[in-house]
Amino acid sequence: MLPVRPGEILLEEFLVPLGISQHKLVRETGIPVTRINAIVRGERGITADTALRLGRFFGISPQTWLNLQNHYDLEVQKESLGDRLEREVRPLASPAPPLRAGNPWTKC
């Protein structure tokens, strides 16, 4: 079973309950109407630019929007790969060391 698309979350958890039309979202965020339409229809993902704009408009972290997209993409890919991932990729004998604190990439 696939996870919920970020566009569906945008529509059902934000636009509809708040009474915001796609056209108003376009006017207030500067996101092109074609992009919003494609996101809501599940034909396009949420980019960093879109996440920044949605985050500012709705007052939530842009990282939230990117996390929704990344979660969706990972689940879709897991479903697509199925058992091939376990057959094709053998894990290291010992796990990789943890990321060091203080590196910029650990702040995500």
Buried (B, 14 or more C-beta within 10 A) or exposed (E): EEBBBBBBBBBEEBBEEEEBEBEEBBEEBEBEEEBBBBBBEEEBBBBEEBBBBBBEBBEEEBBBBBBBBBEBEEBEEEEEEEEEEEEEEEEEEEEEEEEEEEEEEEEE
